Amino acid sequence: MDIKIFMVSFILTSLIFTLLYIPTHLAKPLTPFRQTKASILPGDPYPVTFAYLISASKGDVGRLTRVLRALYHPGNYYLIHMDYGAPESEHEEVAKFVSSEPVFEQVGNVWIVGKPNLVTYRGPTMLATTLHAISMLLRVAKWDWFINLSASDYPLVTQDDLIHAFSALPKDLNFIQHSSHLGWKLNKRGKPIIMDPALHSRNKSEIWGVIKQRTLPTAFKLYTGSAWTILSRSFAEYSIVGWDNLPRTLLLYYTNFVSSPEGYFQTLICNSHDYRNTTVNHDLHYITWDTPPKQHPRSLGLKDYRRMLLSYRPFARKFKQNDPVLNKIDRELLRRRRDGFAYGGWCLKDGKGNNDSCSSELEIENFGVLRPGSGGRRLKTLMAKLLSAQNFSKRQCRP
């Protein structure tokens, strides 16, 4: 009798354990992105590494593939987000491009978000996509700075130039253009309450506002600036898993804020005691606006080339697809041939600098080699100016 009771108890206990275990086991998230094969290359051969988010929307496939080739470097990491609203054929075209490039497969550092977000222009879904990307990149790779770009951006320096210039900098610096003087934005951004339909709908539509407005916050001070940033890994981690409640409080507040990507990181870092003194008040982008400024910046062309070069900035936006100025940038600044990669030490062939071979197979012996050029020197000059005593501390998070 005792044996029967024991067996019944054992079976019931086992059944309960199984029922408890199976849901827990199945609840483990699947890989949230399509990734290439694991890297077979040696780890950490470069002094600093960057993690890129490249965002694209409907009609951006051509621009996306071009900017990815211009930005690519085996020492960095690249996450592509194609808006959920883009046609399925474009999602498939991007996936085919990534999977068919031999170097991407060999290195294993280019990924595509497998469950993309529906993104509304000027809505908080743009910010949510950026935070989503940061969390994914923190999970899968070791890197020093996070950079968000769109398919309409383009680099003005090679990645060897960028790595070389950043290798001399403290890794806690955050390049976030910011200001506490909101001006017209107080009434147009700070007080209106908006709703982004993409938060609850799969149908693309514009943001809409409510009649009643809110007062300006008193628990924290609002800051505004550029949506394009370069964030340190430490601050990126704080934004996702902050040890105080400020990141979550601000995320809830900015859910109903017009153009939240232009204020969230600025307000977060400038209200944080730990990070407010790590800000470099610059977005490292060359951008021009009409007078008076319109909703979007001007599209850059050949007439802007000299000013872009003299700005010493590593990125510029925005560009129309296949604008002739991009060919000039490829030829004179990036030394990139059609459908190839930008010049870099990683793709040298017999020391002659011919990067044609990089499109077929990575030369392992060159992995870790840097060949910075004039772009690196220009960028280091800009960094020295931004971090000089008269500029750095005086422009940090002013009240």
Stockholm file with secondary structure:
# STOCKHOLM 1.0

chainA/1-399         MDIKIFMVSFILTSLIFTLLYIPTHLAKPLTPFRQTKASILPGDPYPVTFAYLISASKGDVGRLTRVLRALYHPGNYYLIHMDYGAPESEHEEVAKFVSSEPVFEQVGNVWIVGKPNLVTYRGPTMLATTLHAISMLLRVAKWDWFINLSASDYPLVTQDDLIHAFSALPKDLNFIQHSSHLGWKLNKRGKPIIMDPALHSRNKSEIWGVIKQRTLPTAFKLYTGSAWTILSRSFAEYSIVGWDNLPRTLLLYYTNFVSSPEGYFQTLICNSHDYRNTTVNHDLHYITWDTPPKQHPRSLGLKDYRRMLLSYRPFARKFKQNDPVLNKIDRELLRRRRDGFAYGGWCLKDGKGNNDSCSSELEIENFGVLRPGSGGRRLKTLMAKLLSAQNFSKRQCRP
#=GR chainA/1-399 SS CHHHHHHHHHHHHHHHHHHHHHHHHHTSCCCSEEECCCCCSCSCCSSCCEEEEEEECTTCHHHHHHHHHHHCCTTSEEEEEECTTSCHHHHHHHHHHHHHCHHHHHHCCEEEESSCCCCCTTSHHHHHHHHHHHHHHHHHCCCSEEEEEETTCEESSCHHHHHHHHTTSCTTCEECCEESCCTTHIIIIISCCEECGGGTCSSCCCCEECSCCCCCCSSSCCCEECSCCEEEHHHHHHHHHCSSSHHHHHHHHHTTSTTGGGTHHHHHHHTCTTTGGGEESCCCEECCCCSSCCSSCCCCCGGGHHHHHHTTCSEECCCCTTCHHHHHHIIIIICCCTTSCCCCGGGCSTTSCCGGGGGTCCCGGGTTCCCCCHHHHHHHHHHHHHTSTTTTGGGSSCC
#=GC SS_cons         CHHHHHHHHHHHHHHHHHHHHHHHHHTSCCCSEEECCCCCSCSCCSSCCEEEEEEECTTCHHHHHHHHHHHCCTTSEEEEEECTTSCHHHHHHHHHHHHHCHHHHHHCCEEEESSCCCCCTTSHHHHHHHHHHHHHHHHHCCCSEEEEEETTCEESSCHHHHHHHHTTSCTTCEECCEESCCTTHIIIIISCCEECGGGTCSSCCCCEECSCCCCCCSSSCCCEECSCCEEEHHHHHHHHHCSSSHHHHHHHHHTTSTTGGGTHHHHHHHTCTTTGGGEESCCCEECCCCSSCCSSCCCCCGGGHHHHHHTTCSEECCCCTTCHHHHHHIIIIICCCTTSCCCCGGGCSTTSCCGGGGGTCCCGGGTTCCCCCHHHHHHHHHHHHHTSTTTTGGGSSCC
//
